[in-house]
């Protein structure tokens, strides 16, 4: 990281490698969050923990995945989605 100092402020310029690492880290975090949502939703769906209308269908090519809705009427499902 290089630092440029002016009279009133300090500017920090990130190198291209640091920026790439940050975007890769962010993309990885988003991916892990999505996979956790799919895993929890699949387990709760298969075990019948929440009513059918608490889920929406998402498709990954020919595979139908049930994912918990954020706006469903089941209070327990809303709590799980917020977690």
Secondary structure as UniProt FT lines:
FT   STRAND          2..5
FT   STRAND          10..13
FT   HELIX           16..46
FT   TURN            47..48
FT   HELIX           52..54
FT   STRAND          55..60
FT   TURN            61..62
FT   STRAND          63..68
FT   HELIX           75..82
//
